[in-house]
């Protein structure tokens, strides 16, 4: 009985340790955007580098995006991602395939 309890204690501690490591690593692409990811975005970043960092946008020109891969369209196109905080998100614009402006609402 003591060995079984010790096993569950060790297993629980291991799972908690792994969960804590994942939280510190940040969000993976295609997940909600965090303030840390937003702060890493710099003007003139290549469109493909931004997509690699954030994953596919949730909206393009405020319309739901459902394709597997998005491509740069033009300077009039707005790309949006949902944020990790409730009612939050970011909107990015690109010119000549490079980040030209970024805005965020509600990221913590």
N, C-alpha and C positions, 0 to 999 in steps of 0.2 A: 504494500500500500504506500509506504514512504517513497519507494522508487518511482511509482506512478505519479505521485504528487510532484516530486522533484522534476520529472520529465515534463509535466505540463507547465511548471514554473519556468523552466529553461526554454521551452518552446514559446511560451507567451513573451518572454523577454526578447527572444530572437525576432519574433514578428514585430514587436514594438520598435526594436532597433531598425529593422528594414523599413518600416513605415516612416520613421523619422528621417532616414536617409533620402527617401524619395521626395519628401516634402521640400527639403532643402535644395533639391536639384532643379526646381522650377517646372513649369508646364512643358509638356511635349507638344510638338506641332499638332494642329487641328483641335487643340483644347482651348478653353477660354484664355484670353490674354491677361497677363498680370501687369502690374505697374512696373515691375522689374524688366519685363520684356519691352514694354513701351519705352522705358528710359534708355534701353540699348539701341533703339532705332535712331539713326543719324541721317541727316540730309545727305543726299547723293548716294545712299546705299542702292545697290542694284536690286531691281524688282525680284529677280530669282532668289537673291540672298534673303530678302524679307519673307518671301514665301517659304523658304527653307526654315526660317526661324519661327514663323507664326503658324504655318500650315495654310490651308486653303481658306480664303475669306468666306464669311457667312453671307455677306451681301455685296453685290456689285451694283452701283448706282441705286442703292436702297431697294433692290429686288433680290429675292432669295437666290443664292448661288447653289447649284446642284451638280455641276460637272465635276469630274474627278480632278482635272487640272485646269488652272486658270492661266491665261496669258495676258501680258500687258496689252492694253487696248489703245488708249491715247491719254493726253493730258486732261481731258474733260471727265475722265472716269474716276469714280470714288470707290475705294475698296474698304469694306468694314468688317470688323471682327467683334464678336461678343466678348465682354470682359468677365473676369472671374468673380467680381463683386456683383451683387444684384443691380440690375438696371444700369450696367456699365458697358462700355465698349470703346473702340478706337476707329477712326476713319483716316485713311491715308490717300494721298494723291501722288502721282508720279509724273515726271516730265522727261521725255526721251529715255524712259525705262529706269529712271533714278528717282528716289524718294525726294519730293519737293515740299511736302507739308504733312504734318501729323496733328491730329486733335484727339483728345480723350475726354470721356465723360464718366465720372463716378468710380474710376479705378482708385483703389486704396493702397 
